[in-house]
Amino acid sequence: MSFSFDSFVADIRAAADGPDANAKVRAEIERCITNPDQIVAATPADGEDEVMLFEDQSVSIWWCRFQPHVVMPPHEHLLEVHIGAYAGAEKNIVFTQTGGRLAHDFTRVVRAGEMLSLDRDCIHAVTADGDVRSLALHVYMGPLMQLTRGLFDWDTGDKIDFTMENFNQMKRPASALAAY
Ligand SMILES: [Fe+2]
C-alpha cells in the first residue's frame, strides 16, 4: 500500500483516540517506517524543514528534516513524543536538568526504520548523524504548539523562553558536539 501524509494523519488520530494511545501510536509509526522509501517519496525535497501536519488536544503530528552540520538547541516538549526515522539517521542528545544545570543523559542515533520514544519531561538536542539529512515522523501526545515550553542554555542550563528567535540563535555547529 502506498503512503500518504493524509492517511498517516488519519491513522495516527485514530490511534491516539482512546486507551493505550501511546502503544497504538507507536505501532502505527512502526508500521509506516517499515517502508521508508514510500514516505521519502511523499516528502517535499525542499522547503520547510519541520512541518506540522496536524494538531488537536490529543496529538500533534509532524515530519522533521535535520541537517548534519547544525544542531537544534536543547528543548523540552512537555509531552511524550514518538519518533520514527525514515531516511538518514536522527541523532538525539538527551539531557536531564539537575539543580538548574544540564547533564548529558544519553545519545541515541535513530536510523531509518527505527523508533525512539521520549518521556514528557525529556530535554533533547537534535541533529542528523553522518553526512546526509535525516527525515523522521514526530508524534507528540498533546497540543505541542499551545504549550509554553523552554529552551535550555547549552552552557549554563538556564531555561529560556521557546521563541523561534531564541531557537535559531541557539543552534550550534555540529563541530561543537564532540562532547556528546
Ligand atoms: Fe524536539
Residues whose N, C-alpha, C, O or C-beta is under 5 A from the ligand:
A	BS01	LIG	none
